[in-house]
Amino acid sequence: MNRYQTSLIATILLSLTACTTTDSITAVPNPADIPKPVEAAPQPRTSDSGGTSTISIAAVGDMMIGTDFPENHLPDDDGIGFLADVAPWFWSADVAFGNLEGVLVDGGEPGKKCSNPKACYLFRSPTRYAYHYRAAGFNVLSLANNHARDFGEEGRTMTMQALDRAAVHHSGREGDFASFEVRGLRVAMLAYAVTRNSNLLLDYELSERTVREFDRTHDIVIVSFHGGAEGQDVTRLPFDEEEYYGEPRGDVVRFARMVVDAGADLVIGHGPHVVRAMERYNDRLIAYSLGNFATYYGISVTGIKGIAPILIVTLDASGRFLEGEIVSTVQLRPAGPSIDPENRALNMIRGLSIKDFENPGLTFHPDGRITPTTR
């Protein structure tokens, strides 16, 4: 990214976060008016009939760019520049997706209680941070994860309201699914987790029926899931039901392939805090975990926990995977996610995909490109 782009993004973010009270948020300029950075990617190709023939999606894993509970651990610049280095990739895509850990709430008491508050992971960002995500280019977020209810369902409600004001779509609470139009294509994003009051990954039959219903009315169906065990030792897929401290975390391969068979066009996993394999299944891309992408405080980013991709995918109008790219990033606190010149996310995902699937139906090129191959 050149200096002009950095300056442009910083100016936008400063203007969006100049006010810090809840009442003043409504006076922030409409995020739909935010200009995209210059030198954005070319627009999707169009078919002979004039309709869009491809759609581009940029996706990342876990995000939590600062918490003020139980103590103030917000970035020094209030999070304004935390995503600046990576924003051009999200603005260049038609759909930009991430998993939002924690809540967007101004004050209030947590819904969870912990015996040791210093070891309690409860994440609360101010509602104005919704505009940080929008200004970075995100237009749809998952609220299906184990931190979405840190301040109870009321906290998730306030998060949904904050995202609505910032023109960011969301899915996560039971029955809450995102539906929107991109370049003439009807897009749905359905987010699942293993936690209470969320669209439940563990209810395989209901998940399958729901995806089939959305497939009938939408051109592109994106499914997100927060599942699988956690930790540096869970990079490999077990091809079985997983647990974490006795909590069921689902059979993510069964779930992902099932929703593809039901009509999903792209499946995006997160939750293990490390990257996992990818595969092309029935001409659809499945990413089993995109790891920790932008987590300022409270989530470990040591070693491989700080390595994550920006996954960029191009689908045709029927949802088939055409090509993709892995942009490797690394978290070096206190900075936000930064481009990793060592391409560790790419190398890890390539290696894990071959180990887990032998032939994942994908070729991972040294420059980060991903292309289909015979499977």
Sequence and secondary structure as in RCSB ss.txt:
>XXXX:A:sequence
MNRYQTSLIATILLSLTACTTTDSITAVPNPADIPKPVEAAPQPRTSDSGGTSTISIAAVGDMMIGTDFPENHLP
DDDGIGFLADVAPWFWSADVAFGNLEGVLVDGGEPGKKCSNPKACYLFRSPTRYAYHYRAAGFNVLSLANNHARD
FGEEGRTMTMQALDRAAVHHSGREGDFASFEVRGLRVAMLAYAVTRNSNLLLDYELSERTVREFDRTHDIVIVSF
HGGAEGQDVTRLPFDEEEYYGEPRGDVVRFARMVVDAGADLVIGHGPHVVRAMERYNDRLIAYSLGNFATYYGIS
VTGIKGIAPILIVTLDASGRFLEGEIVSTVQLRPAGPSIDPENRALNMIRGLSIKDFENPGLTFHPDGRITPTTR
>XXXX:A:secstr
  HHHHHHHHHHHHHHTS  SHHHHTTS  GGG    SS      B TTSSB EEEEEEEEEEE  B SSS B  
TTTTTTTTTTTHHHHHTSSEEEEEE SEE SS   SS  S GGG    EE TTHHHHHHHTT  EEE  STTTTT
THHHHHHHHHHHHHHTT EEE BTT  EEEEETTEEEEEEEEESSTTB BTT HHHHHHHHHHHHHH SEEEEEE
E S  STT  S  SS EEETTEEEE HHHHHHHHHHHT SEEEEE SSSB  EEEETTEEEES B EEEE SSS 
 SGGGGEEEEEEEEEETT  EEEEEEEEEEE TTS EEE TT HHHHHHHHHHHHHHSS SEEE TTSEEEE   
